[in-house]
Amino acid sequence: MIGEYHEQQLRLLLEHLRQGFEQLDAGEIDPFDLDDLIHRYKRSAQKLWSFRSGGEHAALSLEWSREHDQPEPDWWEAGEPRRR
C-alpha cells in the first residue's frame, strides 16, 4: 500500500515540475522561478520519502485518515519554503 501511495504522490509532485517547464517555455516564468520550483520539489520529495520510511506507522496514518475522512498530507505544500 505504501509503495503505491508513494509512487502516486511522487507523480503528483513531478507534475508540478512538468508545469514549471511548460511555463518557462511559454515565457510565463523565468529560469529563477523554475529553479525555485525545483528546490520546492526536492523538499517535498524528501518529506514524502521520510513519511514512507515510517513503514507501518505511515500505513496506519494513511488508513486512519481515510477511515475518518481526513485529508491526506499535501506533499507539495509540505515543501513550501519557511517564511522568516
N, C-alpha and C positions, 0 to 999 in steps of 0.2 A: 504493500500500500504506500509506504513512504517513498519508495523508488519511483512509482508512477506519479505521485504528487510532486516530487522534486522535479521530474522531467517536465511536467505540465507547467509548473511555476517558472522554471528556467526558460521555457519557451516564451512565456509572457514577458519576462524581463528582456529577453533578446528582441522581442517585438519593439520595445522602446528604442533600442539601438537602430533597428531597421528604419523606423520612422525618422529617427535623427538623421540618418544618412540621406533619406529621401528629402528631408527639409533642407539639408545642406546643398544637395544637388539642385533644388528648386530656388536656392538663394534666400530661403526663409530664415535660416540661421547661419552663423559664421563658424569657422573651424573651432573657435574657442568655446562656443556653445556646445558643439558636438563633443569636444573634449570633456566638458563638464558632465554631459550625459554619460560618457564612457566611465568616468570616475564614479558617478552615481550607480551605474550598472554594477561596477565592481564591488562597491559597498553592499548593495542589495544582494548580490550573488553570495558574498561572504556570509551575510546574515542567514540566507537560506541554507547554505552549507552547514552553518553552526546549528541551525534548527534540526536539520536532518541527522547530524551526528548525535542528537539526543536519543536516537533509536526508539526504544519502547515509549519513552516519555513523549516524544514527538508524535507517535502514532496515537497515544492516548489523548493528547491535547487536541489533535485533529478530530478524533472521534467525539470528544466532548463538545467541541464547537459545533459539529454537525448535528449532534443529537439535541442540542439546546438552541438551535437556530442562531448561533452567534457567528459573527463574521470571522472568516479565516484571516490569518495575517496578510497584510498587503506588503509584499516584499519590496515593491518599488518605493512605497512611502517609507519603509524602514531604512532605505538608503539615502533619504533626504539629508543633505548636509546639516549639521547642527548650527544653529544661529548663535553667535557670540554676543 
